[in-house]
Amino acid sequence: MHFKVLTGAILTASLAMTPADRAEADAGDFIAGAIIGGVVGHSIKNQRRTTTRSRTVTRKKSTRSSIPSTQEGRNIQASLNYFGFNAGAVDGQLGRQTRNAVSQYQAYLGYPVTGQLSAFENNLLISSYNRAQAGGYAVQQQVASTPDGTRGLLKTYRSEMAGHSPAAAAPTTTIVVAPQAVPQTTTPTFAATAAAAAPLAGAATSAAASTTGLPNFLGAGTQASLASHCNTVSLITNTNGGFTTLASMSDPNVALNEQFCLARTYAIARSEELVGQIQGFTPDQIATQCAGFGPAMKDKVASLSLKPRDAVVADVSSFVLSTGMSPAQLQGTAKICLGVGYRTDNMDVAVGSALLLYAIGEGVYGELMGHHLSQGFGPAKRVDMAASWYEAGLAAADSGAAAVFVPGQPERTELIRQASLRSSGLPAAGTLPQAQPASSTGLPTFSISE
């Protein structure tokens, strides 16, 4: 009798521990490094009271273990679903339903129906999705005027990539750049966060600069569109037969552009993941909040092409200290707004978010500042000053920091190192700041359900 009681207690304890371990593993993807997530998967309870033998058999036959979940898979599924090809849940597992959706996509565009995406088909799908997400109202008009709805965008974008563009629609994504709108100080805040509406320091700096009496004939021009640039890069990559490798690299600038646009895609995807975990606010409302990053970080972004890396980091560190936000809050907010900035083609938001992430200790994001300086999106083009930022990002990766862009390609680090050195040398070292709460600013914060 005592043996039965003891055995029952052991079995009960083992059954109670198993789901918690699995829930922690499932939640790890969202929790690591972000303020979003909480206890994801906490609702996965022990629903079946079976013997330990039957639970073991069920686990061995699980189809999830045979189909790995990848970020690339999630990007493909999200893109297919957007264009009306039902790939099911966006879980990163490319199973039968995803293959059926791929077949429908191929049939619609007149490609051989294989259920497997070729490099060109994959690039067209992902780049079209990112472009559609960044297009805003112009895309809505395009969809409304096409009998095929969102699917029609695929044929339109494919024609434009082939050189049959009826009109340059991409510049419409730059409507978010509104330098004269800075003085408005009634920045909306989230209910769960005590964020005071105060004048932004960047606005005062901008106003002072405009009274210097110096003429400015180019400041009112629209910035180049990174989304449009990455579409062109994607077309060149497909024409060349795939991404540049370390062995095949002949033009370092081509390699850097490819990796820049890949990083942009991953940042957008990660941002959308985190946005999906925020309750009580729509993606549009979050995008509006992130727009507040632009005026607040504008002068810091501009200083990238004027000051050494250490001086820029010192300025951003001082700004971090003035926000009154914890490093965890800033980290999650900046990761969300980084993707929003790229999706909306707002370089002040995107680069400003990357600077904040670097300043609070996420050294791998130094790569992004290198890309922006080497190509001239956001800050002015300064290939010479890009080198130290590349070096800082690569040093973080070399020291064991987790890869945030294309994590499945460890050779990517060496490719960027060689390409950046061949463009122009000058490696440098990096510094890390610490954050302390102080006064509030115009930065958004996001309340995440625990």
LINPE-V523921 format. One line per field, one symbol per residue. ss: DSSP state (2 for helix, 1 for strand, 0 for the rest). psi: psi as a letter, one per 40 degrees, with the letter a starting at -180 (. if undefined). burial: 1 if it has 24 or more other ideal C-beta (glycine too) atoms within 12 Angstrom, else 0. A space follows every 50 residues. Layout:
ss=???
psi=???
burial=???
//
This chain:
ss=02222222222222222222222222222220000000000000000000 02222222220002220000222222222222000000000000022222 22222222200000000022222222222222220022222222000000 22222222222000000002222222002220000000000000000000 22222222220000000000000002222222222222200000000000 02222222222222222222222220000000222222222222222222 22200000222222222222222000222222222222222220002222 22222222200022222222222220000000222222222222222200 00000000000222222222222000000000000000000000000000
psi=dddddddddddddddddddddddddddddddheieicbghedehigdhgi idddddddddehdddehihiddddddddddddeehheaigeehgaddddd ddddddddefihheehhidddddddddddddddedbddddddddehdebd dddddddddddeefhdigedeeeeeehgdeedehefhiiidehghihihi dddddddddeeeehiheedeiiiihddddddddddddddeeiihiddehd hddddddddddddddddddddddddeehieiidddddddddedcddeddd ddedediidddddddddddddedeiidddddddddddddddddefgdddd dddddddddeegddedddddddddefhciihgddedddddddddddddee ihhehgeegdeddddddddddddhbgiiiiihiiihibiiaeiiihhhh.
burial=00000000000000100100000000101111111110010000000000 00000000000000000010111111111111101010011111101110 11111101100000101001111111111111111101100110000001 11111111011000000011111101101001000010110010100101 11101100000000000000001111111111111111000011000010 01111111111111111111111111110010100111111111111111 11111011110110111011111110111111111111111111111111 11111111111111111111111111111101101111111111111000 10111100100110111111111100010111101000011111111100
//
